[in-house]
Amino acid sequence: MVLLGALLAGLAAAAALKGGALLLLWDEPIQRGVEARRTGALNEVFLTFSRLGSTVFVLAVGSLAAAVTWRRCRAVGLALLVATFSRPLLETAIKLLISRDRPDFGRMVQGTGYSFPSGHVMAAVALWGLMPLVVSLYTRRRWLWWASVAVSGALILGIAASRVYLGVHWFSDVTAGLIVGTFFLLGVETLLARQHARYPCNEVSGTSSSAVNGRWSDSRVKSSNPSSPGRGTEALVTSVPSDTYT
């Protein structure tokens, strides 16, 4: 985290200094190289990825996910709402502070506002980074959880790559978006831990509140053994559900 923070600070300082002239030493060759390799098939692929990180799509899916999970786990629903609606504020503040212009070689779509960091990438991390946690509330099968992790990771990386491919962000903008999104997600996880301590997840269909921290315990076992785990919050988003009952 310290190294990521130092990298982010360096990128931000370089982006703010003389319009990011230092970063252009590698940003510009990367941008031109990517745009020179466009094809019709890749155009459709990356346009689709980009739509999955758009503000309207993220706000809609984030709100829907919060509504779906609210009754089962209020803490997760609240975390989704905070991640969905506070992310644009953080993005806008950083962009106004840095004020870096977007690339303008061969844009395939219109980009509005400043370039650093990529808002699409931050939105992708904030939304798709929480999806494995949502999945863990509805299944005890570890392979499904791992599948959700793989899909979420692929979507985040695909959305990040799409912004460079479409010509609306520099490579360093996307890198900064991934780092800021990571720190943002860690902040959301801290909020989730505190809220889960106050509002543990409801037990639904034999699944206890331990689902939020990646551990599963049958409700009947828990009722007969009050000391069994189920209300801890020490390992949240990144924990892996066990296959004990699959």
C-alpha positions in Angstrom: 0.0 0.0 0.0 2.9 2.4 0.8 4.4 1.7 -2.6 1.1 2.1 -4.4 0.6 5.4 -2.5 4.0 6.6 -3.5 3.4 5.6 -7.2 0.1 7.5 -7.2 1.6 10.6 -5.7 4.4 10.5 -8.3 1.9 10.1 -11.2 -0.3 12.9 -9.8 2.6 15.3 -9.5 3.9 14.5 -12.9 0.4 14.8 -14.5 -0.1 18.2 -12.9 3.3 19.6 -13.9 3.3 21.2 -17.3 0.3 19.3 -18.5 1.9 15.9 -17.8 4.8 16.5 -20.2 7.0 14.0 -18.3 4.4 11.3 -18.5 4.0 11.9 -22.3 7.5 10.3 -22.8 5.8 6.9 -22.6 2.1 7.8 -22.7 2.2 9.2 -26.3 4.1 6.2 -27.8 1.7 3.8 -26.1 -1.3 5.7 -27.3 -0.2 5.9 -30.9 0.9 2.2 -30.9 -2.5 1.1 -29.5 -4.5 3.2 -32.0 -2.4 1.9 -34.9 -3.6 -1.6 -34.1 -7.3 -1.1 -34.1 -9.5 -3.5 -36.0 -13.3 -3.7 -36.5 -13.7 -6.7 -34.1 -11.6 -5.1 -31.4 -13.5 -1.9 -31.8 -16.8 -3.6 -30.8 -15.1 -5.5 -27.9 -13.7 -2.4 -26.3 -16.8 -0.3 -26.9 -18.7 -2.9 -25.0 -16.2 -2.9 -22.2 -16.3 0.8 -22.0 -20.1 0.9 -21.6 -19.8 -1.4 -18.6 -17.9 1.3 -16.8 -20.0 4.2 -17.8 -21.5 6.4 -15.1 -25.2 5.7 -16.0 -24.6 1.9 -16.1 -22.6 1.8 -12.8 -25.1 4.0 -11.0 -28.0 1.7 -12.2 -26.3 -1.6 -11.4 -24.9 -0.4 -8.1 -28.3 0.8 -7.0 -29.9 -2.5 -8.1 -27.3 -4.6 -6.3 -27.8 -2.5 -3.1 -31.6 -3.0 -3.3 -31.2 -6.7 -3.8 -28.8 -7.3 -1.0 -30.3 -4.8 1.6 -32.6 -7.3 3.3 -30.1 -10.1 3.4 -27.2 -7.9 4.5 -27.7 -4.3 5.3 -24.0 -3.6 5.7 -23.3 -4.8 2.1 -26.2 -2.8 0.7 -24.9 0.3 2.4 -21.3 -0.3 1.2 -22.7 -0.6 -2.4 -24.6 2.6 -2.1 -21.5 4.5 -0.7 -19.2 3.0 -3.4 -21.7 3.9 -6.2 -22.6 7.4 -5.2 -19.4 8.8 -3.5 -17.0 7.7 -6.2 -18.1 10.4 -8.7 -17.4 13.1 -6.1 -13.9 11.7 -5.5 -13.2 11.5 -9.2 -14.3 15.0 -9.9 -12.2 16.4 -7.0 -9.0 14.8 -8.2 -9.6 15.7 -11.8 -10.1 19.4 -10.9 -7.0 19.3 -8.8 -4.8 17.8 -11.5 -6.4 19.4 -14.6 -4.8 17.2 -17.2 -6.0 17.3 -20.8 -7.1 14.2 -22.6 -5.3 12.7 -25.6 -6.6 13.9 -28.9 -5.1 11.8 -31.6 -7.9 9.5 -32.9 -10.7 9.3 -30.4 -13.4 6.8 -31.1 -15.8 8.3 -28.5 -16.2 11.7 -26.9 -14.6 12.3 -23.6 -15.7 15.1 -21.3 -13.8 16.7 -18.4 -10.2 16.3 -17.5 -8.3 13.1 -18.0 -6.5 12.1 -14.7 -7.5 9.7 -13.3 -9.8 7.6 -15.5 -13.3 7.8 -14.0 -14.4 4.7 -15.9 -11.7 2.7 -14.2 -12.5 4.0 -10.8 -16.2 3.2 -11.3 -15.3 -0.3 -12.5 -13.2 -1.0 -9.4 -15.9 0.4 -7.1 -18.7 -1.6 -8.6 -17.2 -4.9 -9.9 -14.7 -5.1 -7.1 -17.7 -5.7 -4.7 -19.5 -8.2 -6.8 -17.7 -11.3 -5.3 -19.0 -10.2 -1.9 -22.5 -10.0 -3.2 -22.2 -13.4 -4.8 -21.0 -14.8 -1.4 -24.3 -13.8 0.1 -26.2 -16.1 -2.2 -24.1 -19.2 -2.6 -21.9 -21.5 -0.5 -20.0 -22.9 -3.5 -16.5 -21.7 -3.6 -16.0 -22.3 -7.3 -18.8 -19.8 -8.0 -17.1 -17.3 -5.8 -13.8 -17.8 -7.6 -15.7 -17.5 -10.9 -17.1 -14.1 -9.8 -13.6 -13.0 -8.8 -12.3 -13.9 -12.3 -15.2 -12.2 -14.1 -14.9 -9.1 -12.0 -11.1 -8.9 -12.6 -11.6 -9.4 -16.3 -14.2 -6.6 -16.5 -12.0 -4.2 -14.5 -9.0 -4.8 -16.7 -11.1 -4.8 -19.9 -12.6 -1.5 -19.0 -9.2 0.0 -18.2 -7.8 -1.2 -21.5 -10.8 0.1 -23.4 -10.2 3.7 -22.3 -6.7 3.7 -23.8 -7.9 1.8 -26.9 -10.7 4.3 -27.5 -8.3 7.2 -27.3 -9.9 9.1 -24.4 -7.3 8.4 -21.7 -3.6 8.1 -21.4 -2.0 4.9 -20.1 -0.9 6.8 -16.9 -4.6 8.0 -16.4 -5.7 4.4 -16.4 -2.9 3.3 -14.0 -3.9 6.0 -11.6 -7.5 5.1 -11.8 -6.7 1.5 -10.8 -4.7 2.7 -7.8 -7.2 5.3 -6.6 -10.0 2.7 -7.1 -8.0 0.2 -5.0 -7.6 2.7 -2.1 -11.3 3.6 -2.5 -12.4 0.0 -2.3 -10.3 -0.5 0.9 -12.1 2.5 2.4 -15.4 1.0 1.5 -14.3 -2.3 3.1 -13.5 -0.5 6.3 -17.0 1.0 6.3 -18.4 -2.4 5.6 -16.6 -3.9 8.6 -17.9 -1.3 11.0 -21.5 -1.5 9.7 -21.4 -5.3 9.8 -20.4 -5.2 13.5 -23.6 -3.1 14.1 -25.9 -4.8 11.6 -24.9 -8.5 11.1 -26.3 -10.2 8.0 -29.6 -12.0 8.4 -29.7 -15.7 8.3 -31.4 -16.8 5.1 -31.9 -20.4 3.9 -29.4 -21.8 6.3 -26.7 -19.2 5.6 -25.5 -17.3 8.6 -24.1 -13.7 8.9 -20.7 -15.2 8.5 -21.2 -15.0 4.7 -20.1 -11.4 4.7 -16.6 -12.4 5.9 -16.3 -15.4 3.6 -17.0 -18.2 6.1 -20.1 -20.3 6.1 -21.8 -22.1 9.0 -25.1 -23.9 9.0 -27.7 -22.1 11.1 -28.6 -25.3 12.9 -24.9 -25.9 13.9 -24.7 -22.3 15.0 -27.8 -22.5 17.2 -26.4 -25.5 18.9 -22.9 -24.0 19.3 -23.1 -20.3 20.3 -19.3 -20.0 20.1 -19.3 -20.8 16.3 -18.1 -18.0 14.1 -20.6 -15.8 12.3 -20.2 -12.2 13.5 -16.5 -11.6 12.9 -15.5 -8.9 10.4 -11.8 -9.6 10.2 -11.7 -10.8 6.6 -14.3 -9.3 4.3 -14.1 -8.8 0.6 -11.0 -10.8 -0.1 -11.9 -13.9 1.9 -12.8 -17.2 0.2 -16.0 -19.1 1.2 -15.3 -22.7 2.2 -16.8 -25.8 0.4 -17.8 -27.5 3.7 -21.5 -27.8 2.7 -21.2 -28.0 -1.1 
